[in-house]
Amino acid sequence: MQTDNQRHIVRTNCQTKGVESEEMNIRDRMQIIKESDENLLTSCTARLRHLPKSKLEAFYSGGRKYFSIWDGKRRKYLGREPNAVITGAKERKGFETLKALLEQNIRAAQTFLDEYQIITAGAIDERVKETYRPLPDDVYDFLGIDGLRDFDTERQSDYREEGLRHKSMSGIYMRSRIEVAIADIYTMKGIPFVYEEPLELFDGVAHPDFKVFVESEGRFKYHEHCGMMDLSEYRRDYIRKHRSFIESGYLPYKDVIFTFDRDGKNIDTEEISRIIDTFMS
């Protein structure tokens, strides 16, 4: 099983070569493609409403191509191109063909979204009878899947232990009531996390507030809460952390999320809950 540092090295090497590692999962990309096609379909349908319905016919005489048009009632001779009516008929046929292809792709994308299963440790475990669980590590390591086998959610931080005074719902002692509130949000949502697990970054070892297992993506992300941003010392610390994560290959709101106090002192738990739903569930 890869360590966080090994995954970081792989990620950094891939980015150096112009290849983004651990990009958004394939279901997210397909959803974006589907929504793009739906927008194109809307525009295409609107364009068709302004083009007259007709059937263009062609015939040759003396080696030259001539056109006539059938509007459902009678046939009208149009002659040769250029001709605005001929152009309009061709344009309509083009948009009708495009509309049919977009509709086909949207149906295919929806089928994919309905049936495609992202392979995670949880997805595998759910399909295996209790008799066979836990599965050998080789099954997960074969696909390089992050899992919860070595993820100790009951681990107590040993970093600056003297400052751990506040107890969370899960029984973990933390530094602030705000961190406890965030931890309790994760607990109530059933999202596993570890508090202040050491993480090697390019400029040293950090202790992110939360290491979170994101089941939908089958990998870990980090959550840093930045409090008291009204104080210059804390603002500088945030800038340092932000740069450190980026330089180490952990991208904001892709690999690590940052949340903030509402007014430098208080926490908006509803807003943080929405951020967690968006990026960490």
C-alpha atoms as a printed R data frame, in Angstrom:
    type eleno elety resid chain resno       x       y       z
1   ATOM     1    CA   MET     A     1   0.000   0.000   0.000
2   ATOM     2    CA   GLN     A     2   1.398   3.427  -0.969
3   ATOM     3    CA   THR     A     3   2.158   5.888   1.784
4   ATOM     4    CA   ASP     A     4   0.973   9.500   1.508
5   ATOM     5    CA   ASN     A     5   4.513  10.487   0.613
6   ATOM     6    CA   GLN     A     6   4.724   7.880  -2.149
7   ATOM     7    CA   ARG     A     7   1.434   9.101  -3.603
8   ATOM     8    CA   HIS     A     8   2.773  12.660  -3.433
9   ATOM     9    CA   ILE     A     9   5.923  11.653  -5.346
10  ATOM    10    CA   VAL     A    10   3.845   9.925  -8.038
11  ATOM    11    CA   ARG     A    11   1.543  12.944  -8.278
12  ATOM    12    CA   THR     A    12   4.414  15.422  -8.547
13  ATOM    13    CA   ASN     A    13   6.239  13.369 -11.181
14  ATOM    14    CA   CYS     A    14   3.077  13.098 -13.275
15  ATOM    15    CA   GLN     A    15   2.448  16.845 -13.102
16  ATOM    16    CA   THR     A    16   6.024  17.535 -14.146
17  ATOM    17    CA   LYS     A    17   5.330  15.563 -17.319
18  ATOM    18    CA   GLY     A    18   2.156  17.531 -17.986
19  ATOM    19    CA   VAL     A    19  -0.157  14.747 -16.856
20  ATOM    20    CA   GLU     A    20  -2.547  15.516 -14.016
21  ATOM    21    CA   SER     A    21  -2.784  12.676 -11.510
22  ATOM    22    CA   GLU     A    22  -5.837  11.925  -9.372
23  ATOM    23    CA   GLU     A    23  -7.971  14.261 -11.487
24  ATOM    24    CA   MET     A    24 -11.723  14.415 -10.973
25  ATOM    25    CA   ASN     A    25 -13.295  10.979 -11.230
26  ATOM    26    CA   ILE     A    26 -14.755   9.725 -14.477
27  ATOM    27    CA   ARG     A    27 -18.372  10.117 -13.322
28  ATOM    28    CA   ASP     A    28 -17.779  13.818 -12.655
29  ATOM    29    CA   ARG     A    29 -16.231  14.260 -16.084
30  ATOM    30    CA   MET     A    30 -19.130  12.447 -17.739
31  ATOM    31    CA   GLN     A    31 -21.609  14.647 -15.859
32  ATOM    32    CA   ILE     A    32 -19.834  17.744 -17.196
33  ATOM    33    CA   ILE     A    33 -19.890  16.333 -20.745
34  ATOM    34    CA   LYS     A    34 -23.605  15.537 -20.436
35  ATOM    35    CA   GLU     A    35 -24.428  19.017 -19.167
36  ATOM    36    CA   SER     A    36 -22.372  20.552 -22.000
37  ATOM    37    CA   ASP     A    37 -24.260  18.469 -24.577
38  ATOM    38    CA   GLU     A    38 -27.580  19.459 -22.983
39  ATOM    39    CA   ASN     A    39 -26.658  23.133 -23.328
40  ATOM    40    CA   LEU     A    40 -25.692  22.581 -26.968
41  ATOM    41    CA   LEU     A    41 -28.969  20.746 -27.563
42  ATOM    42    CA   THR     A    42 -30.950  23.674 -26.157
43  ATOM    43    CA   SER     A    43 -29.132  26.109 -28.479
44  ATOM    44    CA   CYS     A    44 -29.467  23.756 -31.437
45  ATOM    45    CA   THR     A    45 -33.228  23.335 -30.880
46  ATOM    46    CA   ALA     A    46 -33.648  27.118 -30.656
47  ATOM    47    CA   ARG     A    47 -31.753  27.541 -33.932
48  ATOM    48    CA   LEU     A    48 -33.983  25.006 -35.680
49  ATOM    49    CA   ARG     A    49 -37.107  26.951 -34.713
50  ATOM    50    CA   HIS     A    50 -35.979  29.775 -37.009
51  ATOM    51    CA   LEU     A    51 -35.230  27.574 -40.017
52  ATOM    52    CA   PRO     A    52 -38.095  26.600 -42.374
53  ATOM    53    CA   LYS     A    53 -38.968  22.930 -42.724
54  ATOM    54    CA   SER     A    54 -38.338  21.669 -46.229
55  ATOM    55    CA   LYS     A    55 -36.758  18.845 -48.166
56  ATOM    56    CA   LEU     A    56 -33.930  19.732 -50.522
57  ATOM    57    CA   GLU     A    57 -33.562  17.655 -53.688
58  ATOM    58    CA   ALA     A    58 -30.750  17.732 -56.233
59  ATOM    59    CA   PHE     A    59 -30.433  16.722 -59.859
60  ATOM    60    CA   TYR     A    60 -27.776  17.043 -62.511
61  ATOM    61    CA   SER     A    61 -28.051  18.492 -65.984
62  ATOM    62    CA   GLY     A    62 -25.157  19.013 -68.357
63  ATOM    63    CA   GLY     A    63 -22.782  17.986 -65.583
64  ATOM    64    CA   ARG     A    64 -24.064  20.729 -63.306
65  ATOM    65    CA   LYS     A    65 -25.873  20.354 -59.991
66  ATOM    66    CA   TYR     A    66 -29.296  21.958 -59.611
67  ATOM    67    CA   PHE     A    67 -31.692  22.082 -56.695
68  ATOM    68    CA   SER     A    68 -35.377  22.041 -56.009
69  ATOM    69    CA   ILE     A    69 -37.228  22.140 -52.710
70  ATOM    70    CA   TRP     A    70 -40.333  20.349 -51.433
71  ATOM    71    CA   ASP     A    71 -42.205  22.154 -48.690
72  ATOM    72    CA   GLY     A    72 -44.845  19.465 -48.164
73  ATOM    73    CA   LYS     A    73 -47.256  20.884 -50.690
74  ATOM    74    CA   ARG     A    74 -45.370  21.639 -53.861
75  ATOM    75    CA   ARG     A    75 -41.938  21.470 -55.438
76  ATOM    76    CA   LYS     A    76 -40.110  24.695 -56.217
77  ATOM    77    CA   TYR     A    77 -37.167  24.974 -58.604
78  ATOM    78    CA   LEU     A    78 -34.226  26.786 -57.032
79  ATOM    79    CA   GLY     A    79 -31.487  26.550 -59.620
80  ATOM    80    CA   ARG     A    80 -27.846  26.505 -58.634
81  ATOM    81    CA   GLU     A    81 -25.841  27.772 -55.699
82  ATOM    82    CA   PRO     A    82 -25.317  30.316 -54.237
83  ATOM    83    CA   ASN     A    83 -28.924  30.594 -53.139
84  ATOM    84    CA   ALA     A    84 -30.224  31.635 -49.695
85  ATOM    85    CA   VAL     A    85 -33.012  29.016 -49.714
86  ATOM    86    CA   ILE     A    86 -30.557  26.236 -50.566
87  ATOM    87    CA   THR     A    87 -28.205  27.432 -47.809
88  ATOM    88    CA   GLY     A    88 -31.083  27.519 -45.312
89  ATOM    89    CA   ALA     A    89 -32.180  23.983 -46.208
90  ATOM    90    CA   LYS     A    90 -28.622  22.670 -45.815
91  ATOM    91    CA   GLU     A    91 -28.255  24.509 -42.511
92  ATOM    92    CA   ARG     A    92 -31.457  22.923 -41.193
93  ATOM    93    CA   LYS     A    93 -30.295  19.441 -42.202
94  ATOM    94    CA   GLY     A    94 -26.981  20.051 -40.434
95  ATOM    95    CA   PHE     A    95 -28.667  21.153 -37.208
96  ATOM    96    CA   GLU     A    96 -31.173  18.285 -37.382
97  ATOM    97    CA   THR     A    97 -28.262  15.837 -37.655
98  ATOM    98    CA   LEU     A    98 -26.420  17.560 -34.817
99  ATOM    99    CA   LYS     A    99 -29.574  17.447 -32.667
100 ATOM   100    CA   ALA     A   100 -29.961  13.690 -33.217
101 ATOM   101    CA   LEU     A   101 -26.300  13.062 -32.292
102 ATOM   102    CA   LEU     A   102 -26.551  15.197 -29.147
103 ATOM   103    CA   GLU     A   103 -29.705  13.382 -28.046
104 ATOM   104    CA   GLN     A   104 -27.968  10.040 -28.622
105 ATOM   105    CA   ASN     A   105 -24.934  11.127 -26.597
106 ATOM   106    CA   ILE     A   106 -27.067  12.478 -23.751
107 ATOM   107    CA   ARG     A   107 -28.934   9.167 -23.516
108 ATOM   108    CA   ALA     A   108 -25.625   7.259 -23.550
109 ATOM   109    CA   ALA     A   109 -24.135   9.559 -20.892
110 ATOM   110    CA   GLN     A   110 -27.167   9.112 -18.646
111 ATOM   111    CA   THR     A   111 -26.938   5.332 -19.003
112 ATOM   112    CA   PHE     A   112 -23.267   5.558 -18.039
113 ATOM   113    CA   LEU     A   113 -24.051   7.721 -15.002
114 ATOM   114    CA   ASP     A   114 -26.783   5.327 -13.907
115 ATOM   115    CA   GLU     A   115 -24.675   2.187 -14.232
116 ATOM   116    CA   TYR     A   116 -20.976   3.055 -13.854
117 ATOM   117    CA   GLN     A   117 -19.520   2.173 -10.462
118 ATOM   118    CA   ILE     A   118 -16.359   3.887  -9.252
119 ATOM   119    CA   ILE     A   119 -14.151   1.173  -7.816
120 ATOM   120    CA   THR     A   120 -13.370   1.900  -4.173
121 ATOM   121    CA   ALA     A   121 -12.609  -0.289  -1.195
122 ATOM   122    CA   GLY     A   122 -16.203   0.187  -0.043
123 ATOM   123    CA   ALA     A   123 -17.639  -0.747  -3.442
124 ATOM   124    CA   ILE     A   124 -15.707  -4.027  -3.373
125 ATOM   125    CA   ASP     A   125 -16.577  -4.813   0.240
126 ATOM   126    CA   GLU     A   126 -20.307  -4.222  -0.313
127 ATOM   127    CA   ARG     A   127 -20.374  -6.958  -2.949
128 ATOM   128    CA   VAL     A   128 -18.592  -9.541  -0.839
129 ATOM   129    CA   LYS     A   129 -20.400 -11.706   1.684
130 ATOM   130    CA   GLU     A   130 -19.400 -11.326   5.325
131 ATOM   131    CA   THR     A   131 -17.756 -14.764   5.161
132 ATOM   132    CA   TYR     A   132 -15.024 -13.362   2.887
133 ATOM   133    CA   ARG     A   133 -14.410 -10.103   4.754
134 ATOM   134    CA   PRO     A   134 -11.910  -8.688   5.395
135 ATOM   135    CA   LEU     A   135 -10.352  -9.307   1.978
136 ATOM   136    CA   PRO     A   136  -6.571  -9.692   1.628
137 ATOM   137    CA   ASP     A   137  -4.678  -6.449   1.048
138 ATOM   138    CA   ASP     A   138  -3.514  -7.730  -2.350
139 ATOM   139    CA   VAL     A   139  -7.039  -7.255  -3.719
140 ATOM   140    CA   TYR     A   140  -6.968  -3.526  -2.966
141 ATOM   141    CA   ASP     A   141  -3.294  -3.010  -3.731
142 ATOM   142    CA   PHE     A   142  -3.812  -4.587  -7.176
143 ATOM   143    CA   LEU     A   143  -5.688  -1.424  -8.248
144 ATOM   144    CA   GLY     A   144  -3.846   0.960  -5.937
145 ATOM   145    CA   ILE     A   145  -7.055   1.676  -4.035
146 ATOM   146    CA   ASP     A   146  -6.904   3.692  -0.854
147 ATOM   147    CA   GLY     A   147  -8.916   2.020   1.856
148 ATOM   148    CA   LEU     A   148  -9.611   2.148   5.561
149 ATOM   149    CA   ARG     A   149  -7.610  -0.898   6.548
150 ATOM   150    CA   ASP     A   150  -4.778   1.146   8.102
151 ATOM   151    CA   PHE     A   151  -6.890   4.225   8.831
152 ATOM   152    CA   ASP     A   152  -7.101   4.543  12.608
153 ATOM   153    CA   THR     A   153 -10.029   6.892  13.200
154 ATOM   154    CA   GLU     A   154  -9.573   6.525  16.969
155 ATOM   155    CA   ARG     A   155  -5.982   7.730  16.851
156 ATOM   156    CA   GLN     A   156  -5.258  10.479  19.339
157 ATOM   157    CA   SER     A   157  -2.905  13.210  18.188
158 ATOM   158    CA   ASP     A   158   0.471  13.220  19.935
159 ATOM   159    CA   TYR     A   159   1.461  16.574  18.434
160 ATOM   160    CA   ARG     A   160   1.741  19.290  21.114
161 ATOM   161    CA   GLU     A   161  -0.400  17.217  23.455
162 ATOM   162    CA   GLU     A   162  -0.566  19.945  26.097
163 ATOM   163    CA   GLY     A   163  -2.965  21.910  23.885
164 ATOM   164    CA   LEU     A   164  -5.516  19.098  23.426
165 ATOM   165    CA   ARG     A   165  -8.278  20.197  25.818
166 ATOM   166    CA   HIS     A   166 -11.585  19.789  23.979
167 ATOM   167    CA   LYS     A   167 -13.265  16.416  23.425
168 ATOM   168    CA   SER     A   168 -15.178  15.628  20.239
169 ATOM   169    CA   MET     A   169 -18.257  13.449  19.823
170 ATOM   170    CA   SER     A   170 -15.977  10.584  18.702
171 ATOM   171    CA   GLY     A   171 -13.863  10.875  21.861
172 ATOM   172    CA   ILE     A   172 -10.836  12.569  20.263
173 ATOM   173    CA   TYR     A   173  -9.263  15.473  22.129
174 ATOM   174    CA   MET     A   174  -8.640  18.570  20.003
175 ATOM   175    CA   ARG     A   175  -7.192  22.069  20.330
176 ATOM   176    CA   SER     A   176 -10.273  24.192  19.841
177 ATOM   177    CA   ARG     A   177 -14.037  24.078  20.092
178 ATOM   178    CA   ILE     A   178 -14.208  24.989  16.408
179 ATOM   179    CA   GLU     A   179 -12.199  21.887  15.459
180 ATOM   180    CA   VAL     A   180 -14.516  19.814  17.671
181 ATOM   181    CA   ALA     A   181 -17.537  21.273  15.846
182 ATOM   182    CA   ILE     A   182 -16.017  20.334  12.478
183 ATOM   183    CA   ALA     A   183 -15.090  16.848  13.711
184 ATOM   184    CA   ASP     A   184 -18.658  16.344  14.918
185 ATOM   185    CA   ILE     A   185 -19.956  17.313  11.438
186 ATOM   186    CA   TYR     A   186 -17.803  14.557   9.929
187 ATOM   187    CA   THR     A   187 -18.961  12.096  12.590
188 ATOM   188    CA   MET     A   188 -22.652  12.869  12.049
189 ATOM   189    CA   LYS     A   189 -22.224  12.475   8.296
190 ATOM   190    CA   GLY     A   190 -20.461   9.128   8.761
191 ATOM   191    CA   ILE     A   191 -17.294  10.364   7.051
192 ATOM   192    CA   PRO     A   192 -14.146   8.819   8.613
193 ATOM   193    CA   PHE     A   193 -11.273  11.120   9.556
194 ATOM   194    CA   VAL     A   194  -8.040  11.224  11.530
195 ATOM   195    CA   TYR     A   195  -7.031  14.293  13.513
196 ATOM   196    CA   GLU     A   196  -3.578  15.835  12.995
197 ATOM   197    CA   GLU     A   197  -1.911  12.855  11.319
198 ATOM   198    CA   PRO     A   198   1.623  13.836  10.241
199 ATOM   199    CA   LEU     A   199   2.010  14.636   6.526
200 ATOM   200    CA   GLU     A   200   5.378  15.144   4.853
201 ATOM   201    CA   LEU     A   201   5.384  18.249   2.671
202 ATOM   202    CA   PHE     A   202   8.206  19.799   0.678
203 ATOM   203    CA   ASP     A   203   9.210  22.130   3.515
204 ATOM   204    CA   GLY     A   204   8.796  19.752   6.429
205 ATOM   205    CA   VAL     A   205   6.248  17.709   8.341
206 ATOM   206    CA   ALA     A   206   2.781  19.245   8.728
207 ATOM   207    CA   HIS     A   207  -0.145  18.192  10.895
208 ATOM   208    CA   PRO     A   208  -3.302  18.992   8.904
209 ATOM   209    CA   ASP     A   209  -6.398  19.356  11.058
210 ATOM   210    CA   PHE     A   210  -8.196  16.463   9.383
211 ATOM   211    CA   LYS     A   211  -7.224  13.645   7.060
212 ATOM   212    CA   VAL     A   212 -10.490  12.496   5.491
213 ATOM   213    CA   PHE     A   213 -11.339   9.376   3.523
214 ATOM   214    CA   VAL     A   214 -13.554  10.369   0.555
215 ATOM   215    CA   GLU     A   215 -15.419   7.194  -0.331
216 ATOM   216    CA   SER     A   216 -16.830   8.537  -3.617
217 ATOM   217    CA   GLU     A   217 -13.289   9.016  -4.952
218 ATOM   218    CA   GLY     A   218 -11.611   6.163  -3.084
219 ATOM   219    CA   ARG     A   219  -8.842   8.375  -1.706
220 ATOM   220    CA   PHE     A   220  -7.787  10.665   1.115
221 ATOM   221    CA   LYS     A   221  -8.085  14.433   1.223
222 ATOM   222    CA   TYR     A   222  -7.130  16.996   3.828
223 ATOM   223    CA   HIS     A   223  -9.092  19.697   5.624
224 ATOM   224    CA   GLU     A   224  -7.466  22.731   7.216
225 ATOM   225    CA   HIS     A   225  -9.581  25.148   9.219
226 ATOM   226    CA   CYS     A   226  -8.075  28.620   9.381
227 ATOM   227    CA   GLY     A   227  -9.243  30.606  12.367
228 ATOM   228    CA   MET     A   228  -8.658  34.162  13.553
229 ATOM   229    CA   MET     A   229  -7.838  35.452  10.067
230 ATOM   230    CA   ASP     A   230  -8.340  38.972  11.398
231 ATOM   231    CA   LEU     A   231  -4.887  38.612  13.004
232 ATOM   232    CA   SER     A   232  -1.822  39.149  10.810
233 ATOM   233    CA   GLU     A   233   0.032  36.207  12.396
234 ATOM   234    CA   TYR     A   234  -2.719  33.788  11.438
235 ATOM   235    CA   ARG     A   235  -3.020  35.244   7.938
236 ATOM   236    CA   ARG     A   236   0.697  34.668   7.380
237 ATOM   237    CA   ASP     A   237   0.316  31.102   8.669
238 ATOM   238    CA   TYR     A   238  -2.524  30.470   6.211
239 ATOM   239    CA   ILE     A   239  -0.461  31.793   3.287
240 ATOM   240    CA   ARG     A   240   2.455  29.582   4.333
241 ATOM   241    CA   LYS     A   241   0.218  26.482   4.599
242 ATOM   242    CA   HIS     A   242  -1.471  27.239   1.289
243 ATOM   243    CA   ARG     A   243   1.864  27.549  -0.513
244 ATOM   244    CA   SER     A   244   3.256  24.475   1.208
245 ATOM   245    CA   PHE     A   245   0.364  22.291   0.062
246 ATOM   246    CA   ILE     A   246   0.551  23.569  -3.523
247 ATOM   247    CA   GLU     A   247   4.334  23.173  -3.752
248 ATOM   248    CA   SER     A   248   3.921  19.598  -2.484
249 ATOM   249    CA   GLY     A   249   1.355  18.748  -5.170
250 ATOM   250    CA   TYR     A   250  -1.804  19.038  -3.060
251 ATOM   251    CA   LEU     A   251  -4.183  21.347  -4.876
252 ATOM   252    CA   PRO     A   252  -6.744  23.502  -3.019
253 ATOM   253    CA   TYR     A   253 -10.302  22.143  -3.143
254 ATOM   254    CA   LYS     A   254  -9.062  19.103  -5.028
255 ATOM   255    CA   ASP     A   255  -6.701  17.496  -2.523
256 ATOM   256    CA   VAL     A   256  -7.143  19.839   0.442
257 ATOM   257    CA   ILE     A   257  -9.962  22.160   1.479
258 ATOM   258    CA   PHE     A   258  -9.661  25.302   3.573
259 ATOM   259    CA   THR     A   259 -12.465  26.640   5.743
260 ATOM   260    CA   PHE     A   260 -12.549  29.857   7.716
261 ATOM   261    CA   ASP     A   261 -14.147  31.495  10.720
262 ATOM   262    CA   ARG     A   262 -17.118  33.650   9.821
263 ATOM   263    CA   ASP     A   263 -15.854  36.876  11.418
264 ATOM   264    CA   GLY     A   264 -12.464  35.870  12.754
265 ATOM   265    CA   LYS     A   265 -13.948  34.326  15.889
266 ATOM   266    CA   ASN     A   266 -17.095  32.306  15.174
267 ATOM   267    CA   ILE     A   267 -17.823  29.347  12.941
268 ATOM   268    CA   ASP     A   268 -20.641  28.954  10.428
269 ATOM   269    CA   THR     A   269 -21.322  25.213  10.769
270 ATOM   270    CA   GLU     A   270 -23.981  25.241   8.034
271 ATOM   271    CA   GLU     A   271 -21.514  26.704   5.526
272 ATOM   272    CA   ILE     A   272 -18.776  24.244   6.514
273 ATOM   273    CA   SER     A   273 -21.272  21.377   6.267
274 ATOM   274    CA   ARG     A   274 -22.107  22.459   2.713
275 ATOM   275    CA   ILE     A   275 -18.403  22.623   1.815
276 ATOM   276    CA   ILE     A   276 -17.888  19.119   3.223
277 ATOM   277    CA   ASP     A   277 -20.874  17.815   1.221
278 ATOM   278    CA   THR     A   278 -19.421  19.348  -1.948
279 ATOM   279    CA   PHE     A   279 -15.792  18.299  -1.664
280 ATOM   280    CA   MET     A   280 -15.485  15.516   0.936
281 ATOM   281    CA   SER     A   281 -18.472  13.183   0.648
